[in-house]
């Protein structure tokens, strides 16, 4: 997918790190177990990678998208098959478009495609 194809290192301008609840990542906290990475729209696709290594669910605020776009769940390792992963154009919108609750010890990929 085009946002993931990058010829070099990502910069602060090309991605956005986030913690649960809309906070900044707690880089210096050894107890922090959840993290998100937002790759803004590039060639009609935005990608949000969410990770939770903790024992409790983590609630992430979803970044705002351009008008007319919605988030869709491409993959969630906490979901049971066949709902754990979808082909790109068949990704399912989550129930909420403002936040996503990531289950313990799981990861998810959300996309917004045109």
Buried (B, 14 or more C-beta within 10 A) or exposed (E): BEBEEEEEEEEEEEBEEBBBEEEEBBEEEEEBBBBBBBBBBBEEBBBBBBBBEBEEBBBBBBBEBEEEBEBBBBBBBBBEEEEBBBEEEEBEEBEEBEBBBBBBEBBBBBBBBE
